[in-house]
Amino acid sequence: MFSKNSKNEDPWYVHAGLYFIIAVLTFLLIKVAVIDPTAEVQSEKYFKTETRLRMTNLKEAQILYEKKNKEFCGSLDKLIDFIKNDKFVDSVVNAFDSLTMKPANPFKVLSDGKFTPDSLYTSPKTNQRFVMKIDTSVVSDTVVNPRGKILRVETKTVVGKKYYIEDPNGYGTIGSLDNDALKNTASWE
């Protein structure tokens, strides 16, 4: 049988192993509950801010393109080429406001502190291209002689009076193809 003098204690290495497991599980709990969500929130905040800066720069490019060409641009490649190579854009970027003596550059610097036109192609989260569309409408006019006989039907295609830019990751849109009131308006403003 059992004697009263024998100890019923586990060896020291069992306790050390249990303490080690408790420490590892505590670390994992802190990492999963505190560290990972904080990093995820910071990452999401960066992507949202950077995406909106890029889209704002695309909006400013569309405004400059319309000032010069009397219509909006329907191609992302053409719009970014316009930013990089057009002398009109250079003159606006390098101009100064005569009242405040501040630069008149409409483009915002990105999160890295620089303005890089080549970064405007894609959303930073997934590197998918921004979706950009312009409106196209066909206007028909019937030419009638004084007797009421139809002489001809003139059709005119109107392109680029409204534009729409969308982030593929859902961080916002700019403009509208249907509503004139939303021209040059960002969804987050």
VEXSE-11106 format. One record per residue: residue number from 0; residue in three letters; y, z, x of N, C-alpha, C in turn. Coordinates in pm, 1 decimal, decimal comma. Atoms other than C-alpha are relative to their C-alpha. Example, Ala and Ser with C-alpha at 12.3 -4.5 7.8 and 13.67 -1.06 7.14 Angstrom:
<recs>
0|ALA|-119,0|0,0|89,0|-450,0|780,0|1230,0|120,0|0,0|90,0 $
1|SER|-119,0|-6,0|-82,0|-106,0|714,0|1367,0|109,0|73,0|-77,0 $
</recs>
This chain:
<recs>
0|MET|-116,4|0,0|80,5|0,0|0,0|0,0|124,4|0,0|86,1 $
1|PHE|-128,1|6,4|-70,9|361,0|19,7|89,8|37,8|138,0|49,2 $
2|SER|-47,5|-128,7|-50,8|494,2|286,5|306,9|149,1|11,3|-24,3 $
3|LYS|-139,4|-22,8|29,7|830,4|439,2|242,9|88,0|-25,8|119,8 $
4|ASN|-79,9|19,0|-120,7|946,4|388,2|598,5|25,4|-146,5|31,1 $
5|SER|-19,6|142,2|-32,3|919,0|8,5|606,6|125,1|-52,4|-69,2 $
6|LYS|-123,5|58,1|54,4|1240,7|-182,7|559,0|-31,4|-129,6|-70,5 $
7|ASN|15,7|123,1|76,6|1262,0|-458,8|304,4|118,1|-91,9|26,3 $
8|GLU|-114,7|84,0|-32,8|1539,2|-651,9|485,3|-47,0|-134,0|52,4 $
9|ASP|29,1|133,6|-50,5|1546,7|-1021,4|560,3|46,2|-8,9|144,2 $
10|PRO|-43,7|15,4|-138,6|1579,9|-1136,6|918,9|145,8|-47,5|5,6 $
11|TRP|-143,3|30,9|-16,5|1935,7|-1192,2|1052,0|29,9|-148,0|-17,9 $
12|TYR|-25,9|143,3|9,8|1903,0|-1572,7|1064,0|3,6|-49,9|-144,1 $
13|VAL|-8,1|36,4|141,3|1851,0|-1592,3|687,5|141,4|27,6|-51,1 $
14|HIS|-137,5|-33,3|40,2|2184,5|-1415,0|632,8|100,3|-95,0|64,4 $
15|ALA|-90,8|92,2|-70,4|2354,1|-1634,1|894,1|-4,0|-137,7|-66,1 $
16|GLY|13,5|129,2|67,8|2219,8|-1946,1|722,6|69,7|-0,4|-135,1 $
17|LEU|-66,2|-9,8|129,6|2343,0|-1827,2|383,1|152,1|2,2|15,3 $
18|TYR|-144,9|-1,8|-24,7|2688,8|-1750,0|524,0|50,4|-138,9|39,2 $
19|PHE|-37,9|136,0|-39,5|2698,7|-2094,4|680,8|6,5|-92,1|-122,4 $
20|ILE|2,0|81,7|121,8|2605,3|-2260,4|349,3|119,7|34,7|-89,6 $
21|ILE|-116,8|-41,9|79,0|2873,9|-2055,5|168,9|127,4|-57,8|59,0 $
22|ALA|-119,8|54,1|-66,1|3133,6|-2166,3|426,5|11,4|-150,9|-23,4 $
23|VAL|-1,1|145,2|21,4|3036,3|-2535,3|393,8|35,9|-31,9|-144,8 $
24|LEU|-29,8|23,8|141,6|3042,6|-2519,6|14,2|145,6|35,7|-33,6 $
25|THR|-141,5|-36,1|20,5|3382,9|-2344,0|21,7|90,2|-110,4|52,0 $
26|PHE|-78,7|110,7|-55,9|3520,8|-2617,3|248,7|-5,8|-122,6|-91,4 $
27|LEU|14,2|115,5|88,8|3382,4|-2891,4|21,1|76,1|19,8|-130,8 $
28|LEU|-73,5|-28,6|122,7|3529,2|-2722,9|-284,8|150,7|-16,2|20,8 $
29|ILE|-143,4|13,9|-29,9|3874,6|-2701,8|-124,4|35,5|-146,7|19,3 $
30|LYS|-26,5|142,4|-23,4|3850,8|-3064,2|-11,1|1,5|-78,4|-131,4 $
31|VAL|10,5|74,8|125,7|3744,1|-3194,0|-352,5|107,0|43,5|-100,1 $
32|ALA|-92,6|-50,6|100,9|3977,0|-2972,5|-557,7|146,2|-7,3|41,7 $
33|VAL|-139,7|-6,4|-44,0|4292,0|-2970,2|-341,8|40,1|-119,3|87,4 $
34|ILE|-41,2|99,8|-99,6|4301,2|-3211,4|-47,7|-11,3|-142,3|-53,1 $
35|ASP|19,2|137,4|48,5|4156,7|-3529,3|-204,6|95,7|-37,2|-112,8 $
36|PRO|-96,0|37,2|104,5|4367,8|-3519,4|-523,8|143,3|-14,0|52,6 $
37|THR|-134,2|10,7|-56,9|4685,3|-3460,7|-319,6|15,9|-132,4|73,6 $
38|ALA|-4,9|127,6|-72,0|4607,1|-3759,2|-96,6|1,5|-116,5|-98,5 $
39|GLU|5,0|106,4|100,7|4527,7|-3971,1|-403,0|134,9|-14,5|-70,0 $
40|VAL|-131,2|3,3|65,2|4856,4|-3877,1|-570,9|104,1|-61,5|93,8 $
41|GLN|-94,5|56,4|-96,6|5053,3|-3957,4|-254,4|-24,0|-149,5|18,8 $
42|SER|33,6|140,9|-15,0|4871,9|-4288,1|-213,7|46,7|-80,0|-122,0 $
43|GLU|-40,6|67,6|123,1|4933,9|-4383,5|-576,8|152,3|-9,8|-9,6 $
44|LYS|-146,7|1,0|0,6|5302,2|-4289,4|-544,3|53,1|-106,9|95,5 $
45|TYR|-40,5|103,4|-95,2|5334,5|-4512,0|-235,3|-19,7|-139,3|-59,2 $
46|PHE|28,0|132,3|56,5|5168,8|-4809,1|-407,8|97,6|-34,8|-112,5 $
47|LYS|-91,7|23,0|110,4|5387,9|-4770,5|-716,0|140,4|-31,9|52,5 $
48|THR|-134,3|21,4|-55,8|5711,4|-4744,2|-513,4|8,3|-132,4|74,5 $
49|GLU|-1,0|122,7|-79,4|5624,0|-5028,2|-276,1|-10,4|-123,5|-88,8 $
50|THR|14,1|112,3|92,8|5513,9|-5258,6|-559,2|130,9|-27,4|-71,7 $
51|ARG|-125,0|18,5|73,0|5834,3|-5200,0|-750,5|112,8|-48,2|90,6 $
52|LEU|-98,7|53,5|-94,4|6046,8|-5260,7|-440,2|-20,9|-149,8|19,7 $
53|ARG|30,6|142,3|-18,7|5871,3|-5593,1|-384,4|37,5|-81,1|-123,6 $
54|MET|-33,0|72,0|122,5|5910,0|-5693,0|-748,9|151,3|-7,0|-20,9 $
55|THR|-146,2|2,7|8,6|6280,0|-5598,3|-741,9|56,0|-107,6|91,8 $
56|ASN|-44,4|105,8|-91,5|6323,5|-5826,1|-440,9|-32,1|-138,8|-54,8 $
57|LEU|31,0|127,8|64,3|6148,2|-6106,6|-628,4|100,6|-29,3|-111,4 $
58|LYS|-101,5|17,4|104,7|6389,5|-6050,2|-918,0|131,7|-46,2|61,4 $
59|GLU|-124,7|38,6|-66,3|6688,0|-6072,1|-681,4|-8,4|-143,5|52,7 $
60|ALA|19,2|137,6|-46,3|6543,1|-6391,4|-534,4|11,2|-97,8|-116,8 $
61|GLN|-10,9|85,6|118,8|6509,8|-6539,2|-885,2|146,2|-15,1|-42,6 $
62|ILE|-141,7|5,2|37,3|6873,5|-6451,3|-959,2|75,9|-93,0|94,3 $
63|LEU|-65,7|88,6|-96,4|6988,8|-6622,9|-638,6|-42,9|-144,9|-20,3 $
64|TYR|51,1|135,0|23,1|6766,9|-6923,6|-709,9|67,3|-61,7|-122,4 $
65|GLU|-65,1|51,3|120,0|6916,7|-6956,1|-1057,7|147,6|-31,1|26,5 $
66|LYS|-140,9|26,9|-31,1|7272,1|-6930,9|-922,0|15,6|-134,0|71,1 $
67|LYS|-10,7|124,2|-76,3|7204,6|-7218,4|-687,0|-51,2|-120,8|-77,5 $
68|ASN|68,9|114,6|60,4|6973,4|-7442,0|-894,1|12,5|-9,6|-151,9 $
69|LYS|-20,2|-1,1|146,7|7072,1|-7355,2|-1255,7|-129,5|13,4|-78,9 $
70|GLU|126,6|-29,0|65,8|6710,4|-7270,5|-1336,1|-78,9|96,5|86,4 $
71|PHE|84,3|-91,2|-75,3|6448,7|-7016,7|-1234,6|-113,5|-75,9|67,0 $
72|CYS|109,0|61,0|-76,3|6168,8|-7092,5|-990,5|-134,1|41,3|-61,8 $
73|GLY|129,7|-27,6|59,7|5812,4|-7117,1|-1121,0|-111,7|21,0|100,3 $
74|SER|102,6|-12,6|-102,4|5628,8|-7096,3|-789,7|36,2|112,7|96,3 $
75|LEU|-21,3|-109,8|-92,5|5593,5|-6783,3|-580,4|19,5|-52,1|142,2 $
76|ASP|-12,4|58,2|-133,8|5547,7|-6994,5|-266,9|138,0|-62,4|19,8 $
77|LYS|-130,9|65,7|-8,0|5861,6|-7195,9|-337,7|114,2|102,3|2,8 $
78|LEU|-102,7|-103,5|4,9|6063,6|-6882,8|-417,0|11,7|73,2|133,8 $
79|ILE|-3,6|-70,3|-128,5|5967,7|-6705,8|-94,8|48,3|-92,6|111,0 $
80|ASP|-53,8|97,6|-95,1|6033,7|-7023,6|104,0|152,3|-10,6|-15,4 $
81|PHE|-144,0|0,7|27,2|6377,6|-7028,0|-61,7|67,6|119,5|67,6 $
82|ILE|-56,1|-120,4|-62,7|6441,2|-6670,0|57,6|5,9|-16,5|151,8 $
83|LYS|9,9|7,5|-145,8|6331,5|-6748,3|412,9|86,4|-109,9|60,8 $
84|ASN|-58,2|116,8|-65,8|6496,4|-7086,3|469,7|131,2|-52,2|-57,4 $
85|ASP|-118,4|58,4|62,2|6790,0|-7151,4|235,8|128,4|62,1|56,5 $
86|LYS|-127,8|-45,2|-55,2|7142,7|-7128,4|377,3|80,2|80,6|-102,5 $
87|PHE|-68,4|-75,8|104,0|7276,2|-7002,4|42,3|-44,4|146,0|2,5 $
88|VAL|52,4|-137,1|-7,0|7049,8|-6696,0|66,3|54,9|69,6|124,4 $
89|ASP|-55,7|-58,5|-122,8|7161,0|-6638,3|426,4|145,1|40,4|-17,9 $
90|SER|-141,7|-31,9|18,4|7525,1|-6649,3|323,0|17,6|123,1|-89,6 $
91|VAL|-8,8|-117,3|87,1|7467,5|-6393,2|45,6|-47,7|125,0|73,9 $
92|VAL|55,6|-114,9|-72,4|7256,0|-6164,5|265,2|97,8|50,6|105,7 $
93|ASN|-90,1|-38,2|-108,4|7513,2|-6165,5|545,7|143,3|25,6|-45,1 $
94|ALA|-135,4|-19,7|51,7|7818,9|-6129,7|319,4|31,4|149,2|-13,2 $
95|PHE|-47,3|-136,5|22,1|8028,0|-5815,3|272,5|81,1|4,4|-128,1 $
96|ASP|-81,1|-21,9|118,5|8177,2|-5677,9|-46,2|141,3|33,9|47,0 $
97|SER|-136,2|-16,9|-51,0|8552,9|-5703,2|7,2|64,3|130,6|-47,9 $
98|LEU|-57,9|-125,6|48,6|8629,6|-5392,1|-198,3|-56,2|121,4|72,7 $
99|THR|63,1|-117,1|-61,0|8380,6|-5149,0|-51,2|-30,9|-18,1|147,8 $
100|MET|33,1|35,0|-139,1|8325,6|-5323,7|282,4|-144,9|39,6|34,0 $
101|LYS|142,9|-23,0|-19,6|7952,8|-5268,7|236,7|-70,2|-134,0|-5,6 $
102|PRO|74,3|126,1|7,0|7691,5|-5539,1|286,0|-33,1|-37,2|-144,3 $
103|ALA|29,2|49,8|134,7|7634,2|-5755,5|-23,5|-144,7|-45,0|-13,6 $
104|ASN|140,7|38,8|0,6|7266,5|-5801,6|56,1|-68,8|54,1|-125,7 $
105|PRO|62,9|-47,8|123,1|7084,1|-5787,8|-280,2|-143,0|51,3|20,2 $
106|PHE|139,3|-36,2|-23,4|6742,0|-5729,1|-122,0|-11,0|144,0|49,3 $
107|LYS|26,0|-138,5|-37,3|6604,3|-5378,1|-85,1|-99,9|3,0|115,8 $
108|VAL|97,4|-17,2|-107,7|6426,5|-5261,8|228,8|-125,7|61,9|-60,5 $
109|LEU|127,7|-49,7|49,1|6060,2|-5185,4|176,7|-27,8|137,6|59,3 $
110|SER|32,6|-135,9|-44,3|5887,5|-4854,6|251,3|-4,5|13,1|151,4 $
111|ASP|4,6|-6,3|-146,1|5850,4|-4943,1|618,2|138,7|-12,9|63,5 $
112|GLY|-136,4|5,5|-51,2|6229,9|-4973,7|649,4|51,3|-139,4|29,3 $
113|LYS|-39,7|138,5|-25,9|6240,8|-5354,0|676,1|-14,6|-82,5|-128,1 $
114|PHE|19,2|97,5|107,3|6274,7|-5646,7|439,4|-78,1|-116,2|59,0 $
115|THR|86,9|105,3|-48,9|5988,5|-5888,4|500,1|-34,6|-93,5|-114,6 $
116|PRO|28,8|91,0|111,9|5981,9|-6195,3|271,1|-148,3|-30,5|-18,4 $
117|ASP|142,8|32,6|12,8|5615,1|-6266,0|347,9|-79,4|108,4|-72,7 $
118|SER|70,9|-106,7|70,8|5518,2|-5929,2|197,3|15,3|-12,0|-150,9 $
119|LEU|-27,5|10,7|143,5|5648,9|-6039,9|-143,5|-106,2|-78,8|-76,4 $
120|TYR|105,9|76,3|67,0|5342,1|-6250,5|-218,4|-94,3|90,8|-78,6 $
121|THR|108,9|-79,8|54,9|5107,6|-5963,1|-295,1|41,1|143,0|-31,9 $
122|SER|-12,0|-141,4|32,3|5084,5|-5620,8|-449,3|-71,3|78,7|110,1 $
123|PRO|59,3|-69,4|-114,5|5013,8|-5364,9|-175,3|-131,9|71,2|-28,0 $
124|LYS|121,4|-77,6|29,1|4733,4|-5180,6|-355,9|-126,4|-82,4|19,8 $
125|THR|121,9|80,9|-5,9|4481,5|-5464,0|-385,9|19,7|-133,5|70,8 $
126|ASN|-35,1|127,0|-64,9|4657,8|-5749,3|-202,4|-23,0|-120,7|-90,6 $
127|GLN|4,7|111,8|93,9|4642,5|-5962,2|-517,3|141,6|-52,9|-17,4 $
128|ARG|-131,8|61,5|17,4|4926,8|-6206,9|-573,1|64,6|44,8|-130,4 $
129|PHE|-74,7|-28,2|121,7|5198,4|-6120,9|-820,7|-12,9|-119,6|-93,6 $
130|VAL|6,1|105,8|100,2|5178,0|-6319,8|-1144,4|143,8|-36,7|-34,4 $
131|MET|-134,9|45,3|31,5|5490,6|-6531,0|-1196,6|-8,7|-123,8|-86,9 $
132|LYS|-1,5|112,2|94,1|5560,1|-6764,8|-1487,1|144,1|-29,1|-38,2 $
133|ILE|-128,8|34,9|58,4|5861,5|-6954,1|-1619,1|-26,1|-71,1|-131,5 $
134|ASP|15,8|64,3|129,9|5923,2|-7089,8|-1964,8|20,2|-150,1|12,3 $
135|THR|-17,1|144,2|12,0|5897,4|-7455,2|-2051,7|8,0|-30,5|-148,8 $
136|SER|-12,4|34,8|140,5|6025,4|-7585,8|-2380,3|41,3|-145,2|-13,3 $
137|VAL|-32,1|138,6|27,2|6054,8|-7931,9|-2527,5|94,7|-3,0|-119,6 $
138|VAL|-99,7|11,0|105,9|6366,6|-8006,6|-2730,8|3,1|-145,1|-45,5 $
139|SER|-1,0|135,3|55,7|6351,9|-8308,5|-2961,2|126,4|-21,1|-81,7 $
140|ASP|-118,7|35,9|76,7|6652,3|-8484,6|-3107,9|-22,2|-140,1|-55,7 $
141|THR|18,4|129,0|65,3|6632,6|-8767,8|-3357,6|134,5|-69,8|-12,8 $
142|VAL|-122,0|80,0|9,0|6895,4|-9043,6|-3333,0|-14,9|-90,7|-121,3 $
143|VAL|4,8|72,5|127,2|6971,9|-9194,7|-3674,1|126,3|-85,3|-10,9 $
144|ASN|-117,8|85,7|21,6|7200,5|-9491,9|-3758,9|69,1|40,8|-130,3 $
145|PRO|-72,3|-39,3|122,2|7460,1|-9465,9|-4040,9|-78,1|-24,2|-129,4 $
146|ARG|79,9|26,9|120,5|7208,1|-9609,2|-4291,3|-115,4|99,2|-16,0 $
147|GLY|108,9|-97,0|8,2|6962,3|-9331,5|-4215,0|-127,7|-46,4|66,0 $
148|LYS|119,5|50,5|-66,4|6717,8|-9543,0|-4015,6|-11,7|69,7|136,6 $
149|ILE|25,1|-67,8|-127,4|6560,8|-9363,2|-3721,4|-0,8|-105,2|110,7 $
150|LEU|-7,1|91,9|-113,4|6654,4|-9540,5|-3401,1|-96,0|42,3|110,4 $
151|ARG|88,8|-49,4|-104,9|6472,5|-9320,1|-3152,5|-5,7|153,0|-8,9 $
152|VAL|13,4|-145,0|-12,7|6352,6|-8971,0|-3085,8|12,1|32,1|148,4 $
153|GLU|-20,7|-38,8|-138,8|6486,6|-8822,4|-2765,9|-60,4|138,4|22,0 $
154|THR|57,6|-130,1|-34,5|6289,2|-8542,3|-2606,2|48,3|39,0|138,3 $
155|LYS|-47,5|-53,5|-127,2|6412,4|-8324,5|-2327,4|-81,1|125,0|30,1 $
156|THR|75,8|-116,9|-41,4|6200,0|-8077,7|-2137,0|93,3|93,9|75,8 $
157|VAL|-83,8|-101,4|-63,4|6386,9|-7760,6|-2047,2|-92,9|97,2|71,5 $
158|VAL|86,4|-83,8|-81,9|6228,1|-7567,4|-1763,1|83,5|107,5|67,7 $
159|GLY|-57,3|-104,6|-83,1|6318,5|-7235,6|-1612,0|120,1|73,1|-52,7 $
160|LYS|-110,3|-79,9|53,4|6557,1|-7057,2|-1845,3|-37,5|148,1|-8,8 $
161|LYS|49,5|-137,5|0,0|6341,4|-6742,1|-1851,2|-119,7|7,1|95,7 $
162|TYR|114,9|-18,6|-89,7|6086,2|-6600,2|-1608,6|-67,3|133,8|-28,9 $
163|TYR|79,1|-120,5|20,6|5820,4|-6331,3|-1602,7|-77,0|27,0|128,2 $
164|ILE|75,7|-41,7|-118,7|5677,8|-6140,4|-1304,6|-81,0|122,5|-39,8 $
165|GLU|88,5|-111,1|34,7|5379,7|-5906,7|-1343,0|-78,8|45,0|120,9 $
166|ASP|85,2|-55,0|-105,0|5200,5|-5676,5|-1104,1|-144,3|0,3|-49,4 $
167|PRO|139,3|4,2|46,2|4822,0|-5733,6|-1121,4|-64,0|137,7|-13,0 $
168|ASN|55,3|-135,0|6,8|4765,5|-5357,0|-1082,0|64,4|85,5|-109,1 $
169|GLY|-57,1|-70,7|113,3|4976,8|-5258,6|-1380,9|118,2|90,2|29,8 $
170|TYR|-115,4|-84,0|-32,6|5279,9|-5105,3|-1206,7|129,6|-50,9|-61,9 $
171|GLY|-119,9|42,8|69,7|5525,0|-5303,1|-1416,5|14,4|-150,2|-10,7 $
172|THR|-34,0|140,6|18,6|5677,2|-5633,7|-1521,5|150,8|-15,7|9,4 $
173|ILE|-141,9|33,4|1,1|6012,7|-5805,1|-1490,0|17,2|-124,8|-84,5 $
174|GLY|-31,4|116,2|82,1|6161,5|-6043,0|-1744,7|-93,9|-16,3|-117,5 $
175|SER|82,0|32,6|116,7|6008,1|-6202,6|-2050,0|13,0|-148,9|-28,1 $
176|LEU|-4,9|140,9|38,4|5919,9|-6554,0|-2160,0|44,1|-17,4|-144,3 $
177|ASP|-29,6|8,2|142,6|5993,9|-6470,6|-2523,8|135,9|57,0|-38,7 $
178|ASN|-116,6|-75,4|42,5|6296,4|-6243,1|-2528,8|114,0|-15,3|100,9 $
179|ASP|-116,5|15,8|-87,8|6638,9|-6331,9|-2383,7|60,5|133,4|39,8 $
180|ALA|-56,5|-130,7|-30,2|6740,0|-5965,6|-2394,3|-67,4|64,6|120,3 $
181|LEU|72,4|-58,0|-112,5|6478,8|-5884,7|-2129,3|12,9|-80,8|128,6 $
182|LYS|-22,7|82,0|-118,2|6605,2|-6144,1|-1880,3|44,8|90,8|115,0 $
183|ASN|-30,3|-78,5|-120,4|6612,1|-5983,4|-1531,8|-14,3|150,7|-20,5 $
184|THR|17,5|-141,5|28,1|6500,6|-5649,7|-1678,7|-140,9|42,8|41,2 $
185|ALA|128,6|-54,8|-41,9|6224,4|-5444,9|-1516,5|-49,6|99,1|-104,2 $
186|SER|59,0|-89,2|100,5|5986,0|-5247,5|-1736,9|21,3|147,3|34,7 $
187|TRP|-18,2|-139,1|-40,1|6050,6|-4929,1|-1537,6|146,6|43,1|0,2 $
188|GLU|-142,5|-35,5|1,3|6430,5|-4938,7|-1570,9|39,8|59,1|-132,7 $
</recs>
